[in-house]
Amino acid sequence: MCGIVGAIGAMECTPFLLEGLKTLEYRGYDSAGLAVLSENGSLARSRAKGRVSELEARVAEQGLTGQVGIAHTRWATHGVPAERNAHPHVSAGLAVVHNGIIENHESLRRQLEALGYAFTSDTDTETIAHLVQACLAGGNDFAREPAADLFAAVRLAVAHLVGAYALAVVHEAEPGGTEEPCLVVAREGSPLMLGVGEQGHYAASDASALLSVTRRMIYLENGDVGRLTREAIELVDGQGVPVEREVVTSHLNADAVELGDYRHFMQKEIFEQPQALGNTLEMIGGASRLSPGILGADAAGILAQVNSVLILACGTSSYAGMTARYWIEALAGMPCNVELASEYRYRTSIANPDQLVVVISQSGETADTLAALQHAKGLGHRHTLAICNVPESAIVRETALRFITRAGPEIGVASTKAFTTQLSALFLLTLLLAKRHGAMAGEGADDTRERAYLAELRHLPVAVEKVLALEPQIRDWAQRFADKQHALFLGRGHHYPIALEGALKLKEISYIHAEAYPAGELKHGPLALVDAEMPVVVVAPNDELLDKLKANMQEVSARGGELYVFADGCSQMAESEGVHILRLPEHYGVLSPVLHVVAQQLLAYHVALVKGTDVDKPRNLAKSVTVE
């Protein structure tokens, strides 16, 4: 959610810090700030409510320069959006930026106030600044003796923190002191990585912020504390034992996080879906058989043991899981349950050690999903699979199996290409489960059906291209939503989760209140809401439930409702007064949800344009939800 950037090197770091914050703007934020150590070692800070551009203007006015610095974009959790609550927070020459939530900040605050520390913000983060300062000073319950240096002080301080954090800390030089300038970092629960550069070292909460200076990165593990100087990186783990973490080369492309010729990142990412799907499905190539090795070396043995599936996810990813439930139960003949990760770990559940636990996350750092995974493992679940877009993420590192979608960076807060690539990954999982458990049989031999499904997957990018060509017609529909306050979405079967996702997209970026229901539930309550002022969007593929769906549409029309129907080209449906039909180019059978959701993404995008909202950074939302 929040963003961190830090640097220490031989070059002036302020331009890099500001550029890094701009790269992280997509994560969502309400204020920004930075702190640098000047040439004489003194600390200077600048903060601003609002966009990074406002901070940039203030930094220019103040003339802040330095070769060591930290910067931050904040999304309010503790304390309202205000300059006093913006990071960095300081304590007597020390500055800290923080992502995450400190759960015991109230008790720490009382202890620190008793020691004489004065608080000027409402945040949990300021507690960290004073806590590190108390460890430097010593003579208190946090540190009996003064810490030897900033590195030692941070190591002492984090031992008192309960919650999630990614930290970057700097401290101004002592007059006449000889200590070399350094940047100290720590990680527990929230993502943080280091950049290994030619002329210095860097830290960030997202790899994209480092691409302008290096592709060589170190991903910190939970409990790690690091000391960065211009020449070296020193790391210790949660027990204080010196460790070395692998330096990996990021394959992110800087161009992938640039807007290019598109008006918004969301628009760009909608139109990148054919390529993203093609990249994600590249590993199946022209093969006629699917290998479990796409999930990892141990996949064949694990899939042979599992007798059911549990999918854990949040938001859009949970709707991908709901769609997969229909596939897994219908094609693989295996029980499948889908749980919201934020709810799963707070209820009493019965563990099944032979169940495959699938966690889905675009970032791989979603706090609720990561905690749900850890909870499941703690209950005794042995078989775990991550479906994720970030190979180095925490969720990927904590599962036995993994499937990395290749959607590329997704900058828009409202997920688009991550969702469709998740669907393609889940369909591959469905086919693997069906093969392992002999459920592929039907008309024709197993391998015939497998080849047919793989052929449909390979054709998916082309089919999505055809849907994208419908943009002008969808743009015309969007004009009719401009003055609406509410909308209803309907679907049946494995298109009901797609209706849920369509409603979510509309409310996320246009701020129109939208709800989705299984169409058969209309008469059980939602029909009371239908009138001429509530558009009803219908996902209507030409499948075995179409006739039932038509009857539900009649219920809407009879009450004066306005219908907007996403149908297939072969559907025998006609437009009439109050019934608007957009025909997708082809019926795509079991993979139809992928095509229908792309059409709804375009509708939400163009409605948001008409209403003039901030498409890429909708209010109150953030891209990577790394706090509970």
C-alpha positions in Angstrom: 0.0 0.0 0.0 2.5 2.6 1.1 5.8 2.9 -0.7 9.4 3.1 0.4 12.5 4.2 -1.4 16.0 4.6 0.0 19.5 5.3 -1.3 23.1 5.6 -0.2 25.8 6.2 -2.8 28.3 8.5 -4.4 25.7 10.5 -6.3 23.1 13.0 -5.3 20.1 10.9 -4.3 17.2 13.3 -4.2 16.2 12.9 -7.9 16.3 9.1 -7.5 14.1 9.3 -4.4 11.5 11.4 -6.1 11.5 9.4 -9.2 11.1 6.2 -7.2 8.1 7.7 -5.4 6.5 8.6 -8.7 7.0 5.0 -9.9 5.2 3.8 -6.7 2.3 6.2 -7.1 0.1 3.4 -8.5 0.1 1.7 -5.1 -2.2 4.5 -3.8 -1.3 7.2 -1.2 -2.4 10.4 0.4 0.9 12.1 1.3 4.6 11.9 0.6 7.9 12.9 2.2 11.6 12.4 2.2 14.6 13.0 4.4 18.3 13.3 3.4 21.6 13.6 5.1 23.4 16.7 3.7 27.1 16.9 3.0 27.9 17.9 6.6 25.8 15.0 7.9 22.8 16.9 9.2 19.3 15.7 8.6 16.8 17.6 6.5 13.2 16.6 5.9 10.3 17.7 3.6 6.7 16.4 3.6 3.5 17.2 1.8 -0.1 16.1 1.7 -1.3 15.0 -1.8 0.7 14.0 -4.8 4.5 13.5 -5.2 4.5 16.5 -7.5 3.6 18.7 -4.5 6.5 17.2 -2.5 8.8 17.7 -5.5 8.0 21.4 -5.5 8.7 21.7 -1.8 12.0 19.9 -2.1 13.1 22.2 -4.8 12.2 25.3 -2.7 14.1 23.9 0.3 17.1 22.9 -1.9 17.3 19.5 -0.2 20.3 17.5 -1.4 22.3 14.6 -0.1 23.9 11.3 -0.9 21.9 9.3 1.7 18.2 9.5 2.0 14.8 7.8 2.5 11.4 8.6 1.0 7.8 7.4 1.4 4.3 7.6 0.0 1.7 7.1 2.8 -1.8 5.6 2.6 -3.5 6.5 5.9 -4.1 3.9 8.5 -3.3 5.5 11.9 -4.2 9.2 11.6 -5.9 11.3 9.0 -4.1 12.3 5.7 -2.2 15.3 6.9 1.4 16.6 6.7 2.0 15.9 10.4 1.2 12.3 9.8 3.3 12.0 6.6 6.6 10.0 6.7 9.5 10.3 7.4 9.0 10.6 11.2 11.9 11.9 13.2 13.4 11.7 16.7 16.4 13.9 17.5 18.3 13.5 14.3 16.9 10.2 13.3 14.4 9.6 10.6 12.3 6.5 9.7 9.9 5.4 7.0 7.6 2.5 7.5 5.1 0.3 5.7 2.8 -2.0 7.7 1.0 -1.7 11.0 2.5 -1.9 14.5 -0.1 -3.6 16.6 1.4 -2.7 20.0 2.1 0.9 19.2 -0.2 2.2 21.9 1.6 0.5 24.8 5.0 1.5 23.3 3.8 5.1 23.0 2.9 5.2 26.7 6.3 3.8 27.7 8.1 6.2 25.4 6.1 9.2 26.7 7.0 8.2 30.2 10.7 8.5 29.1 10.0 12.0 27.9 9.6 11.5 24.2 7.0 14.0 22.7 4.8 12.8 19.8 3.7 15.2 17.1 1.7 12.7 14.9 -1.2 10.2 15.3 0.8 7.4 13.6 2.2 4.1 14.8 5.3 4.9 12.8 6.5 7.8 15.1 6.7 5.2 17.8 9.4 3.4 15.9 11.5 6.6 15.5 11.4 7.2 19.3 12.0 3.6 20.0 15.1 3.4 17.9 16.3 6.7 19.6 15.7 5.1 23.0 17.8 2.2 22.1 20.6 4.5 20.9 20.4 6.4 24.2 20.2 3.3 26.5 19.4 3.4 30.2 15.8 2.3 29.8 13.6 -0.8 29.6 14.3 -1.0 25.8 18.1 -0.9 26.1 20.0 -1.0 29.4 23.2 0.1 27.6 23.4 2.5 24.7 23.4 0.7 21.3 26.8 0.7 19.6 25.4 2.2 16.4 22.3 2.7 14.4 22.4 -0.9 13.1 22.5 -2.3 16.6 19.7 0.1 17.7 17.4 -1.0 15.0 18.0 -4.6 15.8 17.1 -3.9 19.5 14.1 -1.9 18.5 12.4 -4.4 16.2 12.5 -7.0 18.9 9.9 -4.9 20.7 7.6 -4.5 17.7 4.5 -6.6 17.2 2.9 -6.5 13.7 4.1 -6.0 10.2 6.8 -3.6 9.0 9.3 -2.7 6.4 11.6 0.0 7.7 14.3 2.3 6.4 16.2 4.4 8.9 18.9 7.1 8.7 20.7 9.1 11.4 22.6 12.3 11.2 26.3 12.2 12.0 27.5 13.0 15.5 29.6 16.2 15.7 33.2 15.1 15.4 32.1 11.5 15.0 33.8 8.9 12.8 30.9 6.6 12.0 30.4 6.0 8.3 27.0 7.1 6.9 24.6 4.2 6.6 21.0 3.3 5.8 19.5 0.6 8.0 16.6 -1.5 6.9 14.4 -4.2 8.4 11.6 -6.4 7.3 8.8 -8.4 8.9 5.6 -9.2 7.0 5.8 -6.2 4.5 7.9 -6.5 1.4 11.3 -4.8 1.2 14.1 -5.4 -1.3 17.6 -4.0 -1.8 19.2 -2.8 -5.0 22.9 -3.6 -5.7 24.2 -0.7 -7.8 27.5 0.3 -9.3 27.8 3.5 -7.3 25.8 2.7 -4.2 23.0 0.7 -2.7 19.3 1.1 -2.6 16.1 -0.1 -0.9 12.5 -0.2 -2.0 9.2 -1.8 -1.3 8.7 -2.6 -5.0 11.3 -3.7 -7.6 9.9 -1.2 -10.2 11.3 1.7 -8.1 14.8 0.4 -8.5 14.9 -0.3 -12.2 16.4 3.1 -13.1 19.5 2.3 -11.1 19.9 -1.5 -11.0 18.4 -4.8 -11.9 20.4 -6.7 -9.3 18.3 -7.2 -6.2 18.2 -8.9 -2.8 14.8 -9.9 -1.4 14.8 -9.7 2.4 13.3 -12.5 4.4 11.1 -11.9 7.5 13.2 -10.9 10.4 16.1 -9.6 8.4 17.9 -6.4 9.4 20.4 -4.8 7.1 23.1 -2.1 7.1 23.8 -0.5 3.8 26.8 1.7 3.1 28.2 2.9 -0.3 30.4 -0.1 -0.6 28.7 -3.0 1.2 25.5 -4.6 2.5 25.5 -6.4 5.9 22.6 -8.6 6.9 21.5 -10.5 10.0 18.4 -12.7 10.4 15.8 -12.5 13.2 18.2 -14.2 15.6 21.0 -11.8 14.9 23.0 -14.3 12.9 24.9 -12.9 9.9 23.3 -14.2 6.6 23.8 -13.8 2.9 20.8 -13.5 0.7 20.9 -14.3 -3.0 21.4 -11.5 -5.5 18.9 -12.0 -8.3 18.5 -10.2 -11.6 15.1 -8.8 -12.1 13.5 -9.4 -15.5 11.1 -6.4 -15.1 11.3 -4.1 -18.1 11.3 -0.4 -17.3 9.1 0.2 -20.4 6.5 -2.0 -18.8 5.9 0.5 -16.1 5.6 3.4 -18.5 2.3 4.6 -19.8 3.3 4.9 -23.4 0.5 6.1 -25.8 -2.3 5.1 -23.5 -4.5 7.5 -21.5 -4.4 5.4 -18.3 -2.5 2.3 -17.1 -5.8 0.5 -16.7 -6.5 1.0 -20.4 -3.0 -0.1 -21.2 -3.4 -3.2 -19.1 -6.8 -4.1 -20.5 -5.2 -4.1 -24.0 -2.1 -6.0 -22.9 -4.2 -9.0 -22.0 -3.7 -10.9 -25.3 0.1 -10.7 -24.8 -0.2 -11.4 -21.0 -2.2 -14.5 -21.7 0.1 -15.6 -24.5 3.1 -15.2 -22.1 1.4 -17.0 -19.3 0.5 -19.9 -21.5 3.9 -20.0 -23.3 5.1 -23.0 -21.3 2.4 -25.3 -22.9 3.8 -24.4 -26.3 2.6 -26.8 -29.0 2.5 -29.8 -26.6 -0.5 -32.1 -26.9 -0.1 -33.2 -23.2 0.1 -31.1 -20.1 3.0 -31.8 -17.6 2.5 -31.3 -13.9 6.1 -30.0 -13.9 4.7 -26.5 -14.7 3.8 -26.3 -11.0 7.2 -27.5 -9.7 9.4 -30.6 -9.5 7.2 -32.2 -6.8 3.9 -31.5 -8.5 3.2 -35.0 -9.8 3.5 -36.6 -6.4 1.6 -34.0 -4.6 -1.3 -33.9 -7.1 -1.6 -37.7 -6.9 -2.2 -37.4 -3.1 -4.8 -34.6 -3.0 -8.5 -35.3 -2.7 -9.9 -31.8 -2.6 -9.0 -28.2 -3.2 -9.2 -25.1 -0.9 -8.7 -21.7 -2.6 -7.8 -18.7 -0.4 -7.7 -15.2 -1.9 -9.0 -11.7 -1.5 -10.9 -9.3 -3.8 -10.6 -9.9 -7.5 -8.4 -13.0 -6.9 -11.2 -14.5 -4.9 -13.5 -14.2 -7.9 -10.9 -16.1 -10.0 -11.0 -18.8 -7.4 -14.8 -18.9 -7.5 -14.7 -19.4 -11.2 -12.2 -22.2 -10.8 -14.5 -23.9 -8.3 -17.0 -24.6 -11.1 -14.2 -25.9 -13.4 -12.5 -28.1 -10.8 -15.8 -29.7 -9.7 -17.1 -30.2 -13.2 -14.0 -31.3 -15.0 -11.8 -32.8 -12.3 -14.7 -34.2 -10.3 -13.1 -33.0 -7.1 -14.6 -31.0 -4.2 -13.4 -27.4 -4.1 -14.1 -24.7 -1.6 -13.3 -21.0 -1.9 -12.7 -18.9 1.1 -12.0 -15.2 1.6 -8.5 -15.1 3.1 -9.4 -12.3 5.5 -12.2 -14.5 7.0 -10.7 -17.9 6.8 -8.1 -17.5 9.6 -10.6 -16.1 12.1 -13.0 -19.0 12.1 -12.8 -22.6 13.3 -12.1 -24.8 10.3 -11.4 -28.5 9.9 -8.1 -29.2 8.3 -7.7 -31.9 5.7 -4.0 -32.8 5.2 -4.8 -34.3 1.8 -6.3 -31.1 0.5 -4.5 -28.8 -1.9 -4.4 -25.3 -0.6 -4.2 -22.8 -3.4 -3.4 -19.1 -2.6 -3.9 -16.5 -5.3 -2.4 -13.0 -5.3 -1.2 -10.6 -7.9 1.5 -9.1 -5.7 2.3 -12.2 -3.6 2.5 -9.9 -0.6 -1.3 -9.6 0.2 -1.3 -9.6 4.0 -4.6 -11.4 4.5 -3.7 -14.1 1.9 -0.3 -14.6 3.3 -1.6 -14.9 6.9 -4.3 -17.4 5.7 -1.6 -19.5 4.0 0.4 -19.6 7.2 -2.8 -20.4 9.2 -3.6 -23.3 6.9 -0.1 -24.7 7.2 -0.3 -24.3 11.0 -3.5 -26.4 10.9 -1.6 -29.2 9.2 -2.2 -28.6 5.5 0.8 -30.1 3.7 0.1 -29.4 0.0 0.2 -25.8 -1.0 0.3 -24.0 -4.4 0.7 -20.2 -5.1 -0.7 -18.6 -8.2 1.1 -15.3 -8.4 2.4 -12.6 -10.7 5.7 -11.9 -8.8 8.2 -14.8 -8.6 10.2 -13.4 -5.7 7.2 -12.6 -3.5 6.6 -14.0 0.0 3.7 -16.1 -0.9 5.7 -17.9 -3.6 8.5 -18.6 -1.2 6.1 -20.2 1.3 4.4 -22.7 -0.9 5.5 -26.2 -2.0 4.2 -25.6 -5.6 3.9 -22.4 -7.6 2.6 -21.1 -10.9 3.9 -17.7 -11.9 1.6 -15.8 -14.2 3.4 -13.6 -16.7 1.1 -10.6 -16.8 3.9 -8.2 -16.3 3.7 -5.2 -13.9 0.1 -4.2 -13.2 0.1 -0.5 -12.2 -3.7 0.3 -12.3 -5.3 -0.3 -8.9 -8.2 -2.1 -10.5 -6.9 -5.5 -11.6 -7.4 -6.6 -15.2 -4.6 -8.6 -16.8 -3.7 -10.2 -13.5 -7.2 -11.6 -13.2 -7.4 -13.1 -16.7 -4.0 -14.7 -16.3 -5.0 -16.1 -13.0 -8.0 -17.7 -14.7 -5.8 -19.2 -17.3 -3.5 -20.6 -14.6 -6.5 -22.0 -12.7 -7.8 -23.7 -15.8 -4.4 -25.4 -16.3 -4.6 -26.6 -12.7 -8.0 -27.9 -13.4 -6.7 -30.0 -16.3 -3.9 -31.4 -14.3 -6.2 -32.4 -11.5 -8.6 -34.0 -14.0 -5.7 -36.0 -15.5 -4.3 -37.2 -12.2 -7.7 -38.4 -11.0 -9.0 -39.9 -14.1 -11.8 -37.4 -14.6 -10.9 -36.4 -18.1 -12.9 -39.2 -19.6 -16.0 -38.4 -21.6 -16.7 -38.3 -25.2 -13.5 -39.6 -26.8 -10.3 -40.6 -25.1 -8.7 -38.5 -22.3 -5.9 -37.3 -24.6 -8.4 -36.1 -27.2 -10.2 -33.9 -24.7 -6.9 -32.7 -23.3 -5.7 -31.6 -26.7 -9.0 -29.9 -27.4 -8.7 -27.9 -24.1 -5.1 -26.9 -24.8 -6.0 -25.8 -28.3 -8.7 -23.6 -26.8 -6.2 -22.1 -24.3 -3.8 -21.3 -27.1 -6.5 -19.6 -29.1 -7.5 -17.5 -26.0 -5.3 -14.4 -26.9 -6.9 -14.2 -30.3 -10.4 -14.5 -28.9 -9.6 -11.7 -26.4 -8.3 -9.5 -29.2 -11.8 -9.8 -30.9 -13.5 -8.7 -27.7 -11.2 -5.7 -27.4 -12.4 -4.7 -30.9 -15.8 -4.1 -29.4 -14.6 -1.0 -27.5 -16.5 1.6 -29.6 -19.8 -0.1 -28.9 -19.0 -0.4 -25.2 -18.0 3.2 -25.1 -21.5 4.1 -26.4 -23.0 2.1 -23.6 -20.9 3.9 -21.0 -22.6 7.3 -21.8 -25.9 5.9 -20.5 -24.3 5.2 -17.1 -23.1 8.7 -16.6 -26.0 9.8 -14.3 -26.6 6.5 -12.6 -26.0 5.9 -8.9 -26.6 2.2 -8.8 -26.2 -0.9 -11.0 -27.1 -4.5 -10.8 -25.0 -7.3 -12.4 -26.5 -10.8 -13.1 -24.9 -14.1 -14.1 -25.4 -17.8 -13.8 -23.1 -20.8 -13.2 -19.5 -20.1 -13.7 -20.4 -16.6 -15.0 -21.8 -15.5 -11.7 -18.3 -14.8 -10.3 -17.7 -12.8 -13.5 -20.7 -10.7 -12.7 -19.2 -10.2 -9.3 -16.0 -9.0 -10.9 -17.8 -6.7 -13.3 -19.7 -5.1 -10.4 -16.4 -4.7 -8.4 -14.7 -3.0 -11.4 -17.6 -0.5 -11.8 -17.7 0.5 -8.2 -13.9 0.6 -7.8 -13.2 3.2 -10.5 -16.6 4.9 -11.3 -17.9 5.0 -7.7 -21.3 3.8 -8.9 -22.7 1.4 -6.3 -22.9 -2.0 -8.0 -24.0 -5.4 -6.8 -23.9 -8.8 -8.4 -26.3 -11.7 -7.9 -26.9 -15.1 -9.4 -29.8 -14.4 -11.8 -31.9 -17.0 -10.1 -31.8 -15.0 -6.9 -33.6 -12.0 -8.4 -37.0 -12.9 -7.1 -35.6 -13.6 -3.6 -35.0 -9.9 -2.9 -32.9 -7.9 -5.4 -35.9 -7.5 -7.8 -37.3 -4.9 -5.3 -34.5 -2.6 -6.4 -35.2 -2.7 -10.1 -36.5 0.4 -11.8 -35.7 2.6 -14.8 -32.9 4.3 -12.9 -30.9 1.1 -12.1 -29.2 -0.4 -15.2 -29.0 -4.2 -15.1 -25.9 -5.7 -16.7 -26.3 -9.4 -17.7 -23.6 -11.9 -18.5 -25.4 -14.1 -21.0 -23.3 -16.7 -22.9 -24.9 -19.2 -25.1 -24.8 -22.1 -22.6 -27.2 -24.6 -21.0 -28.5 -21.9 -18.6 -29.3 -19.3 -21.2 -33.1 -20.1 -21.3 -33.2 -19.7 -17.5 -31.3 -16.4 -17.8 -33.8 -15.1 -20.4 -36.6 -15.7 -18.0 -34.7 -13.7 -15.3 -34.3 -10.9 -17.9 -38.0 -10.9 -18.5 -38.5 -10.3 -14.8 -36.4 -7.2 -15.1 -38.1 -5.9 -18.2 -41.5 -6.4 -16.7 -40.6 -4.0 -14.0 -39.2 -1.3 -16.2 -35.6 -2.1 -15.8 -33.0 -1.3 -18.5 -31.0 -4.3 -19.6 -27.4 -4.3 -20.9 -26.6 -7.8 -22.1 -23.2 -9.2 -23.0 -24.3 -12.1 -25.2 -22.5 -14.5 -27.6 -22.7 -14.0 -31.4 -24.7 -17.2 -31.7 -27.3 -16.3 -29.1 -30.8 -16.0 -30.4 -31.5 -12.7 -28.6 -33.0 -9.6 -30.1 -32.7 -6.0 -29.0 -35.9 -4.2 -28.0 -36.8 -1.1 -26.0 -35.0 -1.3 -22.8 -32.9 -4.3 -23.9 -29.4 -3.5 -25.3 -27.3 -6.4 -26.6 -23.6 -6.5 -27.3 -22.5 -9.7 -29.0 -19.1 -11.2 -28.3 -17.5 -12.5 -31.5 -17.5 -16.2 -30.5 -18.9 -18.6 -27.9 -15.9 -19.9 -26.0 -17.4 -22.7 -23.9 -15.9 -23.4 -20.6 -13.4 -20.5 -21.0 -16.1 -18.0 -21.8 -15.6 -16.2 -18.5 -12.3 -14.8 -19.7 -13.9 -13.1 -22.7 -16.9 -11.8 -20.8 -14.8 -10.2 -18.1 -12.7 -8.3 -20.6 -15.9 -6.8 -22.0 -16.9 -5.7 -18.5 -13.5 -4.2 -17.8 -14.0 -2.0 -20.8 -17.4 -1.0 -19.6 -16.1 0.0 -16.2 -13.2 1.9 -17.7 -15.3 4.0 -20.1 -18.0 4.7 -17.4 -15.2 6.0 -15.2 -14.0 8.2 -18.1 -17.4 9.7 -18.5 -17.7 10.4 -14.8 -14.2 11.9 -14.7 -12.8 9.8 -11.8 -9.2 9.1 -11.2 -9.1 5.7 -13.1 -5.7 4.5 -12.0 -5.8 5.7 -8.4 -9.4 5.4 -7.2 -10.1 7.1 -3.9 -9.5 5.2 -0.6 -7.9 2.2 -2.4 -4.4 0.9 -2.9 -2.8 -1.6 -5.2 -0.8 -3.8 -2.9 -2.7 -4.4 0.3 0.1 -5.3 2.7 -1.8 -4.6 5.9 -4.7 -6.5 7.4 
